[in-house]
Amino acid sequence: MRSAVKTDVFREHRDDYAMPTAPTLIRTGPGRYLSVTGTGSAEGDEFRRSLGALYGTAYTIKFASKKSGKDFKVGIMEGLWWTDRDGSDFPSAPKGEWQWKLLIRVPDFVKAGDVTTALKSLRAKRGDTPDVKLETLREGRVVQMLHVGAYADEPRSIAAMDEFVRAKGLHYRGAHHEIYLSDPRRVAPARLRTILRHSVA
């Protein structure tokens, strides 16, 4: 049996995951992601089921790929957040209005057929499972910073990003992007580390 070559997309694209402590402009490259979309609070049942489907699909693909000699590390979770009224101001909206797309970055060798096969396997075991898709995200130029602290405290970092964007004569485009570096089940809220990102033009 061939030894699988293990790919770590976080390490391969480390420049995309810069962690400045103040808002900074960076240029990100295109990323290939597993994604699942939903609405409502992160404490809600839809979010929980979607998260389970996302990770279930990622690990099912990983184990199948490893058998063929192409292993990869299942990456950290990321998320796009917005509302119908204003994508940049979602934290101030009622949680029931939040819209989100949960993401896990995967190597380029993961194909749409791999996702279809993985979902079929998951549904055979679990029954009804939310749809997971494969997509490419092209954010390009973004403002980015590291937020340290509870998710509920993110508005202070977002406000700093807003001020930075206005001072540069730029404007947001697309959805607010969060990259979760810490596991909230194991890390105290005050020590959570989250990269905040938003495309600008």
FISEMAR-49417 format. One record per residue: residue number from 0; x, y, z of N, C-alpha, C in turn. Coordinates in Angstrom, 1 decimal. Example, Ala and Ser with C-alpha at 12.3 -4.5 7.8 and 13.67 -1.06 7.14 Angstrom:
<sites>
(site 0, (13.2, -5.7, 7.8), (12.3, -4.5, 7.8), (13.2, -3.3, 7.8)),
(site 1, (12.8, -2.2, 7.1), (13.7, -1.1, 7.1), (12.9, 0.0, 7.9)),
</sites>
This chain:
<sites>
(site 0, (0.8, -1.2, 0.0), (0.0, 0.0, 0.0), (0.9, 1.3, 0.0)),
(site 1, (0.5, 2.2, -0.9), (1.3, 3.4, -0.9), (1.1, 4.3, 0.3)),
(site 2, (2.2, 5.0, 0.7), (2.2, 5.9, 1.8), (1.5, 7.2, 1.3)),
(site 3, (0.5, 7.6, 2.0), (-0.2, 8.8, 1.6), (0.6, 10.1, 1.8)),
(site 4, (0.6, 11.0, 0.9), (1.3, 12.3, 1.0), (0.2, 13.2, 1.7)),
(site 5, (0.6, 13.8, 2.9), (-0.4, 14.6, 3.6), (-0.3, 16.1, 3.3)),
(site 6, (-1.4, 16.6, 2.8), (-1.4, 18.1, 2.5), (-2.0, 18.8, 3.6)),
(site 7, (-1.4, 20.0, 3.9), (-2.0, 20.9, 5.0), (-2.2, 22.2, 4.3)),
(site 8, (-3.5, 22.5, 3.9), (-3.7, 23.7, 3.1), (-3.5, 25.0, 3.9)),
(site 9, (-3.6, 24.9, 5.3), (-3.4, 26.1, 6.1), (-1.9, 26.5, 6.0)),
(site 10, (-1.0, 25.5, 6.1), (0.4, 25.8, 5.9), (0.8, 26.2, 4.5)),
(site 11, (0.2, 25.6, 3.5), (0.5, 25.9, 2.1), (0.1, 27.3, 1.8)),
(site 12, (-0.9, 27.8, 2.4), (-1.5, 29.2, 2.1), (-1.4, 30.1, 3.4)),
(site 13, (-0.3, 30.0, 4.1), (-0.2, 30.7, 5.4), (-0.3, 32.2, 5.2)),
(site 14, (0.1, 32.7, 4.0), (0.0, 34.2, 3.8), (-1.4, 34.7, 3.8)),
(site 15, (-2.3, 33.8, 3.4), (-3.8, 34.2, 3.5), (-4.3, 34.3, 4.9)),
(site 16, (-3.6, 33.6, 5.9), (-4.0, 33.6, 7.3), (-3.1, 34.4, 8.2)),
(site 17, (-2.7, 35.6, 7.6), (-1.9, 36.5, 8.5), (-2.8, 36.9, 9.7)),
(site 18, (-2.1, 37.2, 10.8), (-2.8, 37.5, 12.0), (-2.3, 38.8, 12.6)),
(site 19, (-2.5, 39.9, 11.9), (-2.1, 41.2, 12.4), (-3.0, 41.6, 13.6)),
(site 20, (-2.5, 42.3, 14.6), (-3.3, 42.7, 15.7), (-4.0, 44.0, 15.5)),
(site 21, (-3.8, 44.6, 14.3), (-4.6, 45.8, 13.9), (-5.0, 45.6, 12.5)),
(site 22, (-6.1, 46.3, 12.0), (-6.5, 46.1, 10.7), (-5.4, 46.3, 9.6)),
(site 23, (-5.3, 45.4, 8.7), (-4.2, 45.4, 7.7), (-4.8, 45.0, 6.3)),
(site 24, (-4.3, 45.6, 5.3), (-4.7, 45.1, 3.9), (-3.8, 44.0, 3.5)),
(site 25, (-4.4, 42.9, 3.0), (-3.6, 41.9, 2.4), (-4.3, 41.4, 1.1)),
(site 26, (-3.6, 40.6, 0.3), (-4.2, 40.1, -0.9), (-4.2, 38.6, -0.7)),
(site 27, (-5.4, 38.0, -0.8), (-5.6, 36.6, -0.7), (-5.8, 35.9, -2.0)),
(site 28, (-5.4, 34.7, -2.1), (-5.6, 33.9, -3.4), (-6.9, 33.1, -3.3)),
(site 29, (-7.3, 32.6, -4.4), (-8.5, 31.7, -4.5), (-8.3, 30.5, -3.6)),
(site 30, (-9.4, 30.1, -2.9), (-9.4, 29.0, -2.1), (-10.6, 28.0, -2.4)),
(site 31, (-10.3, 26.7, -2.3), (-11.3, 25.7, -2.6), (-11.9, 25.2, -1.3)),
(site 32, (-13.2, 25.3, -1.2), (-13.8, 25.0, 0.1), (-15.0, 24.0, 0.0)),
(site 33, (-15.2, 23.2, 1.0), (-16.5, 22.6, 1.3), (-17.3, 23.6, 2.0)),
(site 34, (-18.6, 23.7, 1.6), (-19.5, 24.7, 2.2), (-20.9, 24.2, 2.5)),
(site 35, (-21.5, 24.8, 3.5), (-22.9, 24.5, 3.8), (-23.5, 25.8, 4.3)),
(site 36, (-24.7, 26.1, 3.8), (-25.4, 27.4, 4.1), (-26.6, 27.2, 4.9)),
(site 37, (-26.9, 28.3, 5.8), (-28.1, 28.2, 6.6), (-28.4, 29.6, 7.2)),
(site 38, (-29.4, 29.6, 8.1), (-29.9, 30.8, 8.7), (-30.1, 30.7, 10.2)),
(site 39, (-29.8, 31.7, 10.9), (-30.2, 31.7, 12.3), (-28.9, 31.7, 13.2)),
(site 40, (-29.2, 31.6, 14.5), (-28.2, 31.6, 15.5), (-27.2, 30.5, 15.4)),
(site 41, (-25.9, 30.7, 15.9), (-24.9, 29.7, 15.9), (-25.3, 28.7, 17.0)),
(site 42, (-26.2, 29.0, 17.9), (-26.6, 28.0, 18.9), (-27.8, 27.2, 18.5)),
(site 43, (-28.3, 27.4, 17.3), (-29.5, 26.8, 16.8), (-29.3, 25.4, 16.2)),
(site 44, (-30.3, 24.6, 16.1), (-30.3, 23.2, 15.6), (-29.8, 23.2, 14.1)),
(site 45, (-30.2, 24.2, 13.3), (-29.8, 24.1, 11.9), (-28.2, 24.3, 11.8)),
(site 46, (-27.7, 25.2, 12.6), (-26.2, 25.4, 12.6), (-25.5, 24.1, 13.1)),
(site 47, (-26.0, 23.5, 14.1), (-25.4, 22.2, 14.6), (-25.4, 21.1, 13.6)),
(site 48, (-26.6, 20.9, 12.9), (-26.7, 19.9, 11.9), (-25.8, 20.2, 10.7)),
(site 49, (-25.7, 21.4, 10.4), (-24.9, 21.8, 9.2), (-23.4, 21.6, 9.5)),
(site 50, (-23.0, 22.0, 10.7), (-21.6, 21.8, 11.1), (-21.3, 20.3, 11.1)),
(site 51, (-22.2, 19.5, 11.6), (-21.9, 18.0, 11.6), (-21.8, 17.5, 10.2)),
(site 52, (-22.6, 18.0, 9.2), (-22.6, 17.6, 7.8), (-21.3, 18.0, 7.2)),
(site 53, (-20.8, 19.2, 7.5), (-19.6, 19.7, 6.9), (-18.4, 18.9, 7.4)),
(site 54, (-18.2, 18.7, 8.7), (-17.1, 17.9, 9.1), (-17.2, 16.4, 8.7)),
(site 55, (-18.4, 15.9, 8.7), (-18.6, 14.5, 8.3), (-18.2, 14.3, 6.9)),
(site 56, (-18.6, 15.2, 6.0), (-18.2, 15.2, 4.6), (-16.7, 15.3, 4.5)),
(site 57, (-16.1, 16.2, 5.2), (-14.6, 16.4, 5.1), (-13.9, 15.2, 5.5)),
(site 58, (-14.2, 14.6, 6.6), (-13.5, 13.4, 7.0), (-13.8, 12.2, 6.2)),
(site 59, (-15.0, 12.1, 5.6), (-15.3, 11.0, 4.7), (-14.4, 11.1, 3.5)),
(site 60, (-14.3, 12.3, 2.9), (-13.4, 12.5, 1.7), (-11.9, 12.2, 2.1)),
(site 61, (-11.5, 12.7, 3.3), (-10.1, 12.5, 3.7), (-9.8, 11.0, 3.7)),
(site 62, (-10.6, 10.2, 4.4), (-10.3, 8.8, 4.5), (-10.3, 8.1, 3.1)),
(site 63, (-11.2, 8.5, 2.2), (-11.2, 7.9, 0.9), (-9.9, 8.3, 0.1)),
(site 64, (-9.6, 9.6, 0.3), (-8.4, 10.1, -0.5), (-7.1, 9.4, 0.1)),
(site 65, (-7.1, 9.2, 1.4), (-5.9, 8.6, 1.9), (-5.6, 7.2, 1.3)),
(site 66, (-6.7, 6.5, 1.1), (-6.5, 5.1, 0.5), (-5.9, 5.2, -0.9)),
(site 67, (-6.2, 6.3, -1.6), (-5.6, 6.5, -2.9), (-4.3, 7.1, -3.0)),
(site 68, (-3.7, 7.4, -1.8), (-2.4, 8.0, -1.7), (-2.3, 9.5, -1.6)),
(site 69, (-3.5, 10.1, -1.4), (-3.5, 11.6, -1.2), (-4.2, 12.0, 0.1)),
(site 70, (-3.5, 12.0, 1.1), (-4.1, 12.4, 2.4), (-4.0, 13.9, 2.6)),
(site 71, (-4.9, 14.4, 3.4), (-4.9, 15.8, 3.8), (-5.4, 16.1, 5.2)),
(site 72, (-4.9, 17.1, 5.8), (-5.4, 17.5, 7.2), (-6.7, 18.2, 7.0)),
(site 73, (-7.7, 17.8, 7.8), (-9.0, 18.5, 7.7), (-8.7, 19.9, 8.4)),
(site 74, (-9.0, 20.9, 7.7), (-8.7, 22.3, 8.2), (-9.6, 22.8, 9.2)),
(site 75, (-9.3, 24.0, 9.7), (-10.1, 24.7, 10.7), (-11.4, 25.2, 10.0)),
(site 76, (-12.4, 25.5, 10.8), (-13.6, 26.0, 10.3), (-13.5, 27.5, 10.0)),
(site 77, (-14.2, 27.9, 9.0), (-14.3, 29.3, 8.6), (-15.8, 29.6, 8.4)),
(site 78, (-16.2, 30.8, 8.4), (-17.6, 31.2, 8.2), (-17.8, 32.5, 7.5)),
(site 79, (-18.7, 32.6, 6.6), (-19.2, 33.9, 6.1), (-20.5, 34.2, 6.7)),
(site 80, (-20.6, 35.5, 7.1), (-21.8, 36.0, 7.9), (-22.4, 37.2, 7.2)),
(site 81, (-23.7, 37.3, 7.1), (-24.3, 38.5, 6.6), (-25.8, 38.5, 7.0)),
(site 82, (-26.5, 39.6, 6.7), (-27.9, 39.7, 6.8), (-28.4, 40.4, 5.5)),
(site 83, (-29.7, 40.3, 5.2), (-30.3, 40.9, 4.0), (-30.2, 42.4, 4.1)),
(site 84, (-30.1, 43.0, 5.3), (-30.0, 44.5, 5.4), (-28.6, 45.0, 5.2)),
(site 85, (-27.6, 44.4, 5.8), (-26.3, 44.9, 5.7), (-25.3, 43.8, 6.1)),
(site 86, (-24.5, 43.3, 5.1), (-23.6, 42.3, 5.4), (-22.5, 42.6, 6.4)),
(site 87, (-22.1, 43.9, 6.5), (-21.0, 44.2, 7.4), (-21.5, 44.5, 8.8)),
(site 88, (-22.8, 44.6, 9.0), (-23.3, 44.9, 10.3), (-24.1, 43.8, 10.9)),
(site 89, (-23.8, 42.5, 10.6), (-24.6, 41.4, 11.0), (-24.7, 41.3, 12.5)),
(site 90, (-23.6, 41.6, 13.3), (-23.7, 41.4, 14.8), (-24.8, 42.1, 15.4)),
(site 91, (-25.2, 43.3, 14.9), (-26.3, 44.1, 15.5), (-27.7, 43.7, 15.2)),
(site 92, (-27.8, 42.7, 14.2), (-29.1, 42.2, 13.8), (-29.5, 41.1, 14.7)),
(site 93, (-30.9, 40.9, 14.8), (-31.3, 39.7, 15.6), (-30.8, 38.5, 15.1)),
(site 94, (-30.4, 37.5, 15.9), (-29.7, 36.3, 15.5), (-30.6, 35.5, 14.5)),
(site 95, (-31.9, 35.6, 14.7), (-32.7, 34.9, 13.7), (-32.6, 35.3, 12.3)),
(site 96, (-32.0, 36.5, 12.1), (-31.9, 37.1, 10.7), (-30.5, 36.8, 10.2)),
(site 97, (-29.6, 36.2, 11.0), (-28.2, 35.9, 10.5), (-28.3, 34.9, 9.4)),
(site 98, (-27.5, 35.1, 8.4), (-27.3, 34.1, 7.3), (-25.8, 33.8, 7.4)),
(site 99, (-25.5, 32.5, 7.1), (-24.1, 32.1, 7.2), (-23.8, 31.0, 6.2)),
(site 100, (-22.5, 30.9, 5.9), (-22.0, 29.8, 5.1), (-20.8, 29.3, 5.8)),
(site 101, (-20.8, 28.1, 6.3), (-19.7, 27.4, 7.0), (-18.8, 26.8, 6.0)),
(site 102, (-17.5, 26.9, 6.2), (-16.5, 26.5, 5.2), (-15.4, 25.7, 5.9)),
(site 103, (-14.8, 24.7, 5.1), (-13.6, 24.1, 5.4), (-12.8, 24.0, 4.1)),
(site 104, (-11.6, 24.6, 4.2), (-10.7, 24.6, 3.0), (-10.1, 23.2, 2.7)),
(site 105, (-10.1, 22.9, 1.4), (-9.6, 21.6, 1.0), (-8.6, 21.7, -0.1)),
(site 106, (-7.8, 20.7, -0.3), (-6.8, 20.7, -1.5), (-7.5, 20.7, -2.8)),
(site 107, (-6.8, 21.2, -3.8), (-7.4, 21.2, -5.2), (-7.7, 19.9, -5.7)),
(site 108, (-7.1, 18.8, -5.2), (-7.4, 17.5, -5.7), (-8.8, 16.9, -5.3)),
(site 109, (-9.4, 17.6, -4.4), (-10.8, 17.2, -4.0), (-11.7, 17.7, -5.1)),
(site 110, (-12.6, 16.8, -5.6), (-13.4, 17.1, -6.7), (-14.9, 17.0, -6.3)),
(site 111, (-15.8, 17.6, -7.2), (-17.2, 17.6, -6.8), (-17.7, 16.1, -6.7)),
(site 112, (-17.2, 15.2, -7.5), (-17.7, 13.8, -7.3), (-17.3, 13.2, -6.0)),
(site 113, (-16.2, 13.7, -5.4), (-15.8, 13.2, -4.0), (-16.9, 13.6, -3.0)),
(site 114, (-17.4, 14.9, -3.2), (-18.4, 15.4, -2.3), (-19.7, 14.6, -2.4)),
(site 115, (-20.1, 14.3, -3.6), (-21.3, 13.6, -3.9), (-21.3, 12.2, -3.3)),
(site 116, (-20.1, 11.5, -3.5), (-19.9, 10.2, -2.9), (-19.9, 10.2, -1.4)),
(site 117, (-19.3, 11.2, -0.8), (-19.2, 11.3, 0.7), (-20.6, 11.6, 1.3)),
(site 118, (-21.4, 12.4, 0.6), (-22.7, 12.7, 1.1), (-23.6, 11.5, 1.0)),
(site 119, (-23.5, 10.7, 0.0), (-24.3, 9.5, -0.2), (-24.0, 8.5, 1.0)),
(site 120, (-22.7, 8.4, 1.3), (-22.3, 7.6, 2.4), (-22.8, 8.1, 3.7)),
(site 121, (-22.7, 9.4, 4.0), (-23.2, 9.9, 5.2), (-24.7, 9.7, 5.4)),
(site 122, (-25.4, 9.9, 4.3), (-26.9, 9.8, 4.4), (-27.3, 8.3, 4.6)),
(site 123, (-26.5, 7.4, 4.1), (-26.8, 6.0, 4.3), (-26.7, 5.7, 5.8)),
(site 124, (-25.8, 6.4, 6.5), (-25.5, 6.1, 7.9), (-26.4, 6.9, 8.8)),
(site 125, (-26.6, 8.2, 8.4), (-27.3, 9.2, 9.3), (-28.7, 9.6, 8.9)),
(site 126, (-29.1, 9.3, 7.7), (-30.4, 9.7, 7.2), (-30.2, 11.1, 6.6)),
(site 127, (-31.3, 11.9, 6.8), (-31.3, 13.3, 6.3), (-30.0, 14.1, 6.7)),
(site 128, (-29.3, 14.6, 5.7), (-28.1, 15.4, 6.0), (-28.1, 16.7, 5.1)),
(site 129, (-27.8, 17.8, 5.7), (-27.8, 19.1, 4.9), (-26.8, 19.0, 3.7)),
(site 130, (-27.1, 19.7, 2.6), (-26.3, 19.7, 1.4), (-25.0, 20.3, 1.7)),
(site 131, (-23.9, 19.7, 1.3), (-22.6, 20.3, 1.3), (-22.1, 20.4, -0.1)),
(site 132, (-21.5, 21.5, -0.4), (-21.1, 21.8, -1.8), (-19.6, 22.1, -1.8)),
(site 133, (-19.0, 22.0, -3.0), (-17.6, 22.4, -3.3), (-17.6, 23.6, -4.1)),
(site 134, (-16.9, 24.7, -3.6), (-16.8, 25.9, -4.3), (-15.5, 26.6, -4.1)),
(site 135, (-15.2, 27.5, -5.0), (-14.0, 28.3, -5.0), (-14.3, 29.7, -4.5)),
(site 136, (-13.7, 30.2, -3.5), (-13.9, 31.5, -3.0), (-12.7, 32.4, -3.4)),
(site 137, (-13.1, 33.6, -4.1), (-12.1, 34.5, -4.6), (-12.4, 35.9, -3.9)),
(site 138, (-11.7, 36.1, -2.8), (-11.9, 37.4, -2.1), (-10.9, 38.5, -2.5)),
(site 139, (-9.7, 38.1, -3.0), (-8.8, 39.1, -3.4), (-8.3, 40.0, -2.3)),
(site 140, (-8.4, 41.3, -2.5), (-7.9, 42.3, -1.5), (-8.9, 42.4, -0.3)),
(site 141, (-8.3, 42.2, 0.9), (-9.2, 42.2, 2.1), (-8.5, 43.0, 3.2)),
(site 142, (-9.4, 43.5, 4.1), (-8.9, 44.0, 5.4), (-9.0, 42.9, 6.4)),
(site 143, (-7.9, 42.7, 7.2), (-7.9, 41.5, 8.1), (-7.2, 41.8, 9.4)),
(site 144, (-7.7, 41.2, 10.5), (-7.0, 41.4, 11.7), (-7.4, 40.2, 12.6)),
(site 145, (-6.6, 40.0, 13.7), (-6.8, 38.9, 14.7), (-7.6, 39.5, 15.8)),
(site 146, (-8.7, 38.9, 16.1), (-9.5, 39.2, 17.3), (-9.2, 38.2, 18.4)),
(site 147, (-8.8, 38.7, 19.6), (-8.6, 37.8, 20.7), (-9.7, 38.2, 21.7)),
(site 148, (-10.5, 37.1, 22.1), (-11.6, 37.4, 23.0), (-12.9, 36.6, 22.6)),
(site 149, (-13.9, 36.8, 23.4), (-15.2, 36.2, 23.1), (-15.8, 36.6, 21.8)),
(site 150, (-16.6, 35.7, 21.2), (-17.2, 36.1, 19.9), (-18.1, 37.3, 20.1)),
(site 151, (-18.8, 37.4, 21.3), (-19.7, 38.5, 21.6), (-18.9, 39.9, 21.6)),
(site 152, (-17.6, 39.8, 21.8), (-16.8, 41.1, 21.8), (-16.3, 41.5, 20.5)),
(site 153, (-16.6, 40.7, 19.4), (-16.1, 41.0, 18.1), (-16.4, 42.4, 17.6)),
(site 154, (-17.6, 43.0, 17.9), (-17.9, 44.3, 17.4), (-16.8, 45.4, 17.6)),
(site 155, (-16.1, 45.3, 18.7), (-15.0, 46.3, 18.9), (-13.9, 46.1, 17.9)),
(site 156, (-13.6, 44.9, 17.5), (-12.6, 44.7, 16.4), (-13.2, 45.1, 15.0)),
(site 157, (-14.5, 44.7, 14.8), (-15.1, 45.1, 13.6), (-15.2, 46.6, 13.4)),
(site 158, (-15.4, 47.3, 14.5), (-15.4, 48.8, 14.5), (-14.1, 49.4, 14.1)),
(site 159, (-13.0, 48.7, 14.6), (-11.7, 49.2, 14.2), (-11.4, 49.0, 12.7)),
(site 160, (-11.9, 47.8, 12.2), (-11.8, 47.6, 10.7), (-12.6, 48.6, 9.9)),
(site 161, (-13.9, 48.9, 10.4), (-14.7, 49.9, 9.7), (-14.0, 51.2, 9.6)),
(site 162, (-13.4, 51.7, 10.7), (-12.7, 52.9, 10.7), (-11.5, 52.9, 9.8)),
(site 163, (-10.8, 51.8, 9.7), (-9.6, 51.7, 8.9), (-10.1, 51.7, 7.4)),
(site 164, (-11.2, 51.0, 7.1), (-11.7, 51.0, 5.7), (-12.1, 52.4, 5.2)),
(site 165, (-12.8, 53.1, 6.1), (-13.2, 54.5, 5.8), (-12.0, 55.4, 5.6)),
(site 166, (-11.0, 55.3, 6.4), (-9.8, 56.1, 6.3), (-9.0, 55.9, 5.0)),
(site 167, (-9.1, 54.7, 4.5), (-8.4, 54.3, 3.3), (-9.3, 54.7, 2.0)),
(site 168, (-10.5, 55.2, 2.3), (-11.3, 55.5, 1.1), (-11.9, 54.3, 0.4)),
(site 169, (-12.0, 53.1, 1.1), (-12.4, 51.9, 0.6), (-13.9, 51.6, 1.0)),
(site 170, (-14.4, 50.5, 0.5), (-15.7, 50.1, 0.9), (-15.8, 48.5, 0.9)),
(site 171, (-16.6, 48.0, 1.8), (-16.7, 46.5, 1.8), (-17.5, 46.0, 0.6)),
(site 172, (-17.1, 44.7, 0.3), (-17.9, 44.0, -0.7), (-18.0, 42.5, -0.2)),
(site 173, (-19.2, 41.9, -0.4), (-19.4, 40.6, 0.0), (-19.6, 40.5, 1.5)),
(site 174, (-19.5, 39.2, 2.0), (-19.8, 38.9, 3.4), (-18.6, 39.0, 4.3)),
(site 175, (-18.9, 39.3, 5.6), (-17.9, 39.2, 6.7), (-17.4, 37.8, 6.8)),
(site 176, (-16.1, 37.6, 7.0), (-15.5, 36.3, 7.0), (-14.8, 36.1, 8.3)),
(site 177, (-15.0, 35.0, 9.0), (-14.3, 34.7, 10.2), (-13.6, 33.3, 10.1)),
(site 178, (-12.4, 33.2, 10.7), (-11.6, 32.0, 10.6), (-11.3, 31.7, 12.0)),
(site 179, (-11.7, 30.5, 12.5), (-11.7, 30.1, 13.9), (-10.5, 29.3, 14.2)),
(site 180, (-9.5, 30.0, 14.9), (-8.3, 29.3, 15.2), (-8.4, 28.5, 16.5)),
(site 181, (-9.4, 28.8, 17.3), (-9.5, 28.1, 18.6), (-10.8, 27.3, 18.7)),
(site 182, (-10.7, 26.3, 19.5), (-11.9, 25.4, 19.7), (-12.6, 25.9, 21.0)),
(site 183, (-13.8, 26.5, 20.9), (-14.5, 27.1, 22.0), (-14.8, 26.0, 23.1)),
(site 184, (-14.8, 24.8, 22.8), (-15.0, 23.7, 23.8), (-13.8, 23.5, 24.7)),
(site 185, (-12.6, 24.0, 24.3), (-11.4, 23.8, 25.0), (-10.7, 25.1, 25.5)),
(site 186, (-11.1, 26.2, 24.9), (-10.5, 27.5, 25.2), (-11.4, 28.4, 25.9)),
(site 187, (-11.0, 29.1, 26.9), (-11.8, 30.1, 27.6), (-12.2, 31.2, 26.6)),
(site 188, (-13.4, 31.8, 26.8), (-13.8, 32.9, 25.8), (-12.8, 34.0, 25.7)),
(site 189, (-12.2, 34.4, 26.8), (-11.3, 35.5, 26.8), (-10.0, 35.2, 25.9)),
(site 190, (-9.8, 33.9, 25.7), (-8.5, 33.6, 25.0), (-8.8, 33.1, 23.6)),
(site 191, (-10.0, 33.1, 23.1), (-10.4, 32.7, 21.8), (-9.6, 33.5, 20.7)),
(site 192, (-9.1, 32.9, 19.7), (-8.4, 33.6, 18.6), (-9.2, 33.4, 17.3)),
(site 193, (-9.6, 34.5, 16.7), (-10.4, 34.5, 15.5), (-9.9, 35.5, 14.5)),
(site 194, (-9.6, 35.1, 13.3), (-9.2, 36.0, 12.2), (-10.4, 36.6, 11.6)),
(site 195, (-10.5, 37.9, 11.6), (-11.7, 38.6, 11.0), (-11.2, 39.1, 9.6)),
(site 196, (-12.0, 39.0, 8.6), (-11.6, 39.3, 7.2), (-12.9, 39.9, 6.5)),
(site 197, (-12.6, 40.9, 5.6), (-13.7, 41.4, 4.8), (-13.1, 41.9, 3.5)),
(site 198, (-13.6, 41.5, 2.3), (-13.2, 42.0, 1.0), (-13.5, 43.4, 0.9)),
(site 199, (-12.6, 44.2, 0.3), (-12.7, 45.6, 0.1), (-12.5, 46.0, -1.4)),
(site 200, (-13.0, 47.1, -1.8), (-12.8, 47.6, -3.1), (-12.7, 49.1, -3.0)),
</sites>
